[in-house]
Amino acid sequence: TGQLDVSRALFRRSRVMQIVASILEWMVKIVAYVLPSRLFVPKLSSTYDCVEPVEEGSLPLVVFSHGLTGNGDENAMLCSALTREIVGGAIVAEFHHQDGSACEAVDEDGHEIPYIPDPIGSPDPRDLRPKQVRQRANEMKSVIEYLCAIGSGEESSDPLLNRVARLIDPRRIIPVGYSFGGATVAEYCSTVGLKKVEDKCVPCAVLMDPWTYVTPRDGSQGFRLPEKAHDEGIQVPTLTLSSEEFIKSPDMQAATVNLHNRSLQPASFGVVDKTRHGNFMELCFWMPQFLVPVAARIEFYDKNNKSARDTYRKIVAAVANFIHLKTSPDAHSPLAPRMRGGISSESKMSKRGNLKE
C-alpha cells in the first residue's frame, strides 16, 4: 500500500528501521485480517455525492503538494477533511509529483519513477533540489490549468471529473503544501504561478512546516529554498505553520523568518506546540492508537505530545479556517476572525501565535 511504501521510503537508509517497518507491516496485516480496518483508519468517501445543489463556479480549488518521500495518497485524509472543514465547501486536488521526490509515482507511460535518495556529493543538492522544486511547481501549474480548463467547458473522459470541475471558481485557487510541498507552493507563487497571483486568482497560500533550508549531507554550505521566493517573498496572504522541531533549527528558522517577513502582509505564522515534522502527517491515523507512542519513541512524533491525532485535527482546522477567512465574501468583516477556531494573523515572526494542546 501507499502507506507502507511511505514508511519504507522514510527509513530506507537505516537497516534497523527497514526491519522494524517489515515487522510493522506484518503486524498490520495480521491485525487487519482479524479486525475491520475502520477501527484504525477513518473511512474516506471515494465517491462524489452532491447532497444539495451547488452552483457551478462557486467553490475554491485547493491544490495540495506532498513532501519528500511522500505521495498524494499519504495526504488523502487531509484533503478529504478540507472539503468538509472549509466553510461552504471546496474542491481539493492532490497528485503524485514526478520529480523523484515521491515514494511511489509513475510517468505518463505507466513506468515507475524511482525515488531519489538524499544525495551525498553527487548529484549536488544545489543543483538537484532547485531543479526538483521548479518541476514540482510546473506540475502544480499543470494540474491547476487542466482542472480550470475542464471547469470552463472542456470535456475529459471522466464524467465525474467533468461534473466536479464545473464547480471550480477559477479566481479562487489556493496552493497548499507540506514540507517540500511548502517550498513548492512558494516556488509556484513566485515563478510559474506568478501571473495567477498578479491576476488576483490566488487569494492565499498555505505552507505546512515548509522545507525552507537545505543542509547537504556532505557537510557543505546549506542554502535557502526556493531562492526567488526568499528574495522577493510570496505576494499573497500566506499561512505558515511550523513544527517546534523545524523552528528550533537556527538555519531553518532564519530562512522561514525571511520568507515570512518578505511576503505580502499581513501574513499568518504559527508554531504548533510539542510537534516534530512527522506531526504534520496523518500517519497517526494509519496505525492503531497503541502504536503511536512507539512512533514517538523513535522521534517521529514529539514524545511530550499526548495526542498526535488531536494535534493533527487542530492543524487541519487552522488550515481550513485560514482558507475560509481569505476566500469567503465576508473575509474582510471585523467578525470574520471569530467564525472558527484557528490562529491569528501576525505581521512579524517575532509575534507568532502558537497552537497549543
URCORTA-V223515 format. One record per residue. N is the residue number from 0. BURIAL is 1 if it has 24 or more other ideal C-beta (glycine too) atoms within 12 Angstrom, else 0. Layout:
n:N burial:BURIAL
n:N burial:BURIAL
//
This chain:
n:0 burial:0
n:1 burial:1
n:2 burial:1
n:3 burial:1
n:4 burial:1
n:5 burial:1
n:6 burial:1
n:7 burial:1
n:8 burial:1
n:9 burial:1
n:10 burial:1
n:11 burial:0
n:12 burial:0
n:13 burial:0
n:14 burial:0
n:15 burial:0
n:16 burial:0
n:17 burial:0
n:18 burial:0
n:19 burial:0
n:20 burial:1
n:21 burial:0
n:22 burial:0
n:23 burial:1
n:24 burial:1
n:25 burial:0
n:26 burial:0
n:27 burial:1
n:28 burial:0
n:29 burial:0
n:30 burial:0
n:31 burial:0
n:32 burial:0
n:33 burial:0
n:34 burial:0
n:35 burial:0
n:36 burial:0
n:37 burial:0
n:38 burial:0
n:39 burial:1
n:40 burial:1
n:41 burial:0
n:42 burial:0
n:43 burial:0
n:44 burial:0
n:45 burial:0
n:46 burial:0
n:47 burial:0
n:48 burial:0
n:49 burial:0
n:50 burial:0
n:51 burial:0
n:52 burial:0
n:53 burial:0
n:54 burial:0
n:55 burial:0
n:56 burial:0
n:57 burial:1
n:58 burial:1
n:59 burial:1
n:60 burial:1
n:61 burial:1
n:62 burial:1
n:63 burial:1
n:64 burial:1
n:65 burial:1
n:66 burial:1
n:67 burial:1
n:68 burial:1
n:69 burial:1
n:70 burial:1
n:71 burial:1
n:72 burial:1
n:73 burial:1
n:74 burial:1
n:75 burial:1
n:76 burial:1
n:77 burial:1
n:78 burial:1
n:79 burial:1
n:80 burial:1
n:81 burial:1
n:82 burial:1
n:83 burial:0
n:84 burial:1
n:85 burial:1
n:86 burial:1
n:87 burial:1
n:88 burial:1
n:89 burial:1
n:90 burial:1
n:91 burial:1
n:92 burial:1
n:93 burial:1
n:94 burial:1
n:95 burial:1
n:96 burial:1
n:97 burial:1
n:98 burial:1
n:99 burial:1
n:100 burial:1
n:101 burial:1
n:102 burial:1
n:103 burial:1
n:104 burial:1
n:105 burial:0
n:106 burial:0
n:107 burial:0
n:108 burial:0
n:109 burial:0
n:110 burial:0
n:111 burial:0
n:112 burial:1
n:113 burial:0
n:114 burial:1
n:115 burial:1
n:116 burial:0
n:117 burial:1
n:118 burial:0
n:119 burial:0
n:120 burial:0
n:121 burial:0
n:122 burial:0
n:123 burial:0
n:124 burial:1
n:125 burial:0
n:126 burial:0
n:127 burial:1
n:128 burial:1
n:129 burial:1
n:130 burial:0
n:131 burial:1
n:132 burial:1
n:133 burial:1
n:134 burial:1
n:135 burial:1
n:136 burial:1
n:137 burial:1
n:138 burial:1
n:139 burial:1
n:140 burial:1
n:141 burial:0
n:142 burial:1
n:143 burial:1
n:144 burial:1
n:145 burial:0
n:146 burial:1
n:147 burial:1
n:148 burial:0
n:149 burial:1
n:150 burial:1
n:151 burial:0
n:152 burial:0
n:153 burial:0
n:154 burial:0
n:155 burial:0
n:156 burial:0
n:157 burial:0
n:158 burial:0
n:159 burial:0
n:160 burial:0
n:161 burial:0
n:162 burial:0
n:163 burial:1
n:164 burial:1
n:165 burial:1
n:166 burial:1
n:167 burial:1
n:168 burial:1
n:169 burial:1
n:170 burial:0
n:171 burial:1
n:172 burial:1
n:173 burial:1
n:174 burial:1
n:175 burial:1
n:176 burial:1
n:177 burial:1
n:178 burial:1
n:179 burial:1
n:180 burial:1
n:181 burial:1
n:182 burial:1
n:183 burial:1
n:184 burial:1
n:185 burial:1
n:186 burial:1
n:187 burial:1
n:188 burial:1
n:189 burial:1
n:190 burial:1
n:191 burial:1
n:192 burial:1
n:193 burial:1
n:194 burial:0
n:195 burial:1
n:196 burial:1
n:197 burial:0
n:198 burial:0
n:199 burial:0
n:200 burial:1
n:201 burial:1
n:202 burial:1
n:203 burial:1
n:204 burial:1
n:205 burial:1
n:206 burial:1
n:207 burial:1
n:208 burial:1
n:209 burial:1
n:210 burial:1
n:211 burial:1
n:212 burial:1
n:213 burial:1
n:214 burial:1
n:215 burial:1
n:216 burial:0
n:217 burial:0
n:218 burial:0
n:219 burial:0
n:220 burial:0
n:221 burial:0
n:222 burial:1
n:223 burial:1
n:224 burial:1
n:225 burial:1
n:226 burial:1
n:227 burial:1
n:228 burial:1
n:229 burial:1
n:230 burial:0
n:231 burial:0
n:232 burial:1
n:233 burial:1
n:234 burial:1
n:235 burial:1
n:236 burial:1
n:237 burial:1
n:238 burial:1
n:239 burial:1
n:240 burial:1
n:241 burial:1
n:242 burial:1
n:243 burial:1
n:244 burial:1
n:245 burial:1
n:246 burial:1
n:247 burial:0
n:248 burial:1
n:249 burial:0
n:250 burial:0
n:251 burial:1
n:252 burial:1
n:253 burial:0
n:254 burial:1
n:255 burial:1
n:256 burial:1
n:257 burial:1
n:258 burial:1
n:259 burial:1
n:260 burial:1
n:261 burial:1
n:262 burial:1
n:263 burial:1
n:264 burial:0
n:265 burial:1
n:266 burial:1
n:267 burial:1
n:268 burial:1
n:269 burial:1
n:270 burial:1
n:271 burial:1
n:272 burial:1
n:273 burial:1
n:274 burial:1
n:275 burial:1
n:276 burial:1
n:277 burial:1
n:278 burial:1
n:279 burial:1
n:280 burial:1
n:281 burial:1
n:282 burial:1
n:283 burial:1
n:284 burial:1
n:285 burial:1
n:286 burial:1
n:287 burial:1
n:288 burial:0
n:289 burial:0
n:290 burial:1
n:291 burial:1
n:292 burial:0
n:293 burial:0
n:294 burial:1
n:295 burial:1
n:296 burial:0
n:297 burial:0
n:298 burial:0
n:299 burial:1
n:300 burial:1
n:301 burial:1
n:302 burial:0
n:303 burial:0
n:304 burial:1
n:305 burial:0
n:306 burial:0
n:307 burial:1
n:308 burial:1
n:309 burial:1
n:310 burial:1
n:311 burial:1
n:312 burial:1
n:313 burial:1
n:314 burial:1
n:315 burial:1
n:316 burial:1
n:317 burial:1
n:318 burial:1
n:319 burial:1
n:320 burial:1
n:321 burial:1
n:322 burial:1
n:323 burial:1
n:324 burial:1
n:325 burial:1
n:326 burial:1
n:327 burial:1
n:328 burial:0
n:329 burial:0
n:330 burial:1
n:331 burial:0
n:332 burial:0
n:333 burial:0
n:334 burial:0
n:335 burial:0
n:336 burial:1
n:337 burial:0
n:338 burial:0
n:339 burial:1
n:340 burial:0
n:341 burial:1
n:342 burial:1
n:343 burial:1
n:344 burial:1
n:345 burial:1
n:346 burial:0
n:347 burial:0
n:348 burial:1
n:349 burial:0
n:350 burial:0
n:351 burial:1
n:352 burial:1
n:353 burial:0
n:354 burial:1
n:355 burial:0
n:356 burial:0
//
